[in-house]
Amino acid sequence: MFPNDTITHGQEYCGQIDLIISSGDQHTVLGVAMQQENNSSDTTVECGNTAIARNYATNYSHVPMNYQCEDNIELTKTGNDCAFVIINYSTNLSSNYATTTYNPSTVISSSTDIQLYGSFSAGEIIISFLLLCLILLTLIKLLVSALSNITTKKTYLQYGGGDVEIRKDL
């Protein structure tokens, strides 16, 4: 995902701090991730006086970036809880770094090279189909039972030419 010259800085910081994470003239920040212990504090990664990433809550998922920084990378944290911060950076100032995980040299040569996530196995599909059939049969049985219990108060007399209604009020 990252170039070979990437430096990963990961450390837990507790209490209020204003630390220089890396010093130098040129940096390319490639990614930042933060996790805080509580919601009572803020953690900010800065390039000089410019905020690169700010965490107001308990989780700040890893965000790939390609931020050109020509100043110190600093971490400013408020509150008395702890925060774990991971910063991926390079000591070179380059805009050629890709921020995606795509690898164009990957070739799919067979069906075993493809991995599906969140798919169903054959057994799960069969069980789901059987459960669907049971539910449908139960609903059909319920509908037939409801329709067969409907009774009318009309009496019919049958003969060869059709049905004739016999009314009781006559």
N, C-alpha and C positions, 0 to 999 in steps of 0.2 A: 504494500500500500504506500509506503513512504520510500524516498530515495535512500541509498546506502549511507549517506552522511548525516542522517537524521539523528538528533539527540533527543532522548525522551527523559524528561524531568518529572518525577513523581514523588510527592512528599506530603505528609500530613502536617498541617499548621494549626496550632491552638492559640486562642486568645487574639488580641488585637496586634496586628503586625503590619509592617510596610517594608517588605524585603525585596532586594534585587535578586531575581531568580537566575539571570544570566547577564553578564556584562559584556560589552563589546560594541563595535560600531555598526555592524550589519547583521541582521537576522531575517530569516523567513519563518514565520510561525505557520506550521502546517496543521496543527490541531490542538484543541483545548477541551478538557473534560474536568468537571468539578463535582464533588459531593459533599454536602454540609451535614453536620450532625443535627442541627435544629433550623427552624425558620427565623430565628431571632438575629441573624447576621447576614451581611452581604460580603461576597468575595469578588474581587475585580482583578483581572489580568490586564496590565497596561503596557503600552509601548511609549515610554516617556510619559507624557500627560494625556495620551489618547487611550481610552478604554477599548480593548480588543474583545473581551468577553466579561459578562457580569452575571453572577448567580444570585438571584433573590430568594430562591427556594432551596429545597434539599437536594435536588438533582439537576445537573447540567450535563446532558448527554454529550458524548464526544462529537464535536463539530469540526469537520475538516475545513480548513481554510488555507489561503495562500496570501497571508498578510505580510507585506514588506515593511520591516521595522529597521530604522537606522538609528535607534536609541536603545537604552536599557529596557529589558523586559522585567517588569515589577509586579509584585502581588500585593494588593491592599486588601486587608480583611478587617471587618468590624465585628464586635460581639466577643463573647467569651467562650463560645463553643469551638469545636474543631472542624476543619475542612480538609479534604484530600484533593489535591490538585495534580493533574497530569497535563504537561505541555510538551508537544512535539515541535521541535524547531531545528533549523539548520543554521550553521554559522555563515552561510553564503547568502547573498542578496540576489535572488533569482526569481524571475517570473515564469520559469520553465517547468516548475513543479506542478504535477497534475494533482487534483484534489479528488479524483475518482478512484475506484478500486478496479476498474476494467483493465484486464490484461490481454492485449491483442494477440499474444503468442499462444493463448490457450486454444487448442483445437479439439473439438468433440469428434472422437473417432468411433465410438460405439455407444450403445444405449446405456452401458454401465458407467459412462462418464457423466451422465446427467443425474443429478440428485434432485428429487422433488421434496419440498418441505410442505407439510400440512396436507398430504395426500392420504387416501384411505387404502387399507389393505383389502384383499379379496374377501377375507372373513368379515370385516366390518361392513362391506357393501352387502354381503349376503344377509347378515343379521339385520341391517337397516331395511332391506327389501322385505324380509319376513315380518318385521315389526310393522311396516307400512301395510302389508296385507292383512295382518291381524286387526289393525285399527280400522281399515276399510270394512272388513267383515263385521266388526262390532257395530259400526255406524249403519251398515245396511240392515243388520238384524234389528237394531233399534228402530229404524225407519219402518220396516215391515211390521214389527210389533205394534208401533203406534198407529199405523194405517189399519191394521186388522182389528184394533179395539174401537174403531169408530163405528157406532151403530146409528141407524136411522129409526125413526118412529113410524115410518111409512110402511105399509103392507102392500105387497104387489101380488097380483093374481096373474098367472101366466097362462097363455093359450097359444095356439099355433100362429096367430097373426102378430103377436107382440105382447108387451106388458101393459097391464091396466092397473092403475092405482086405485086402491080401495080406501076411501076416506071414512073415518069414524064419525065425522060430524053429520053424516046423512042419515 
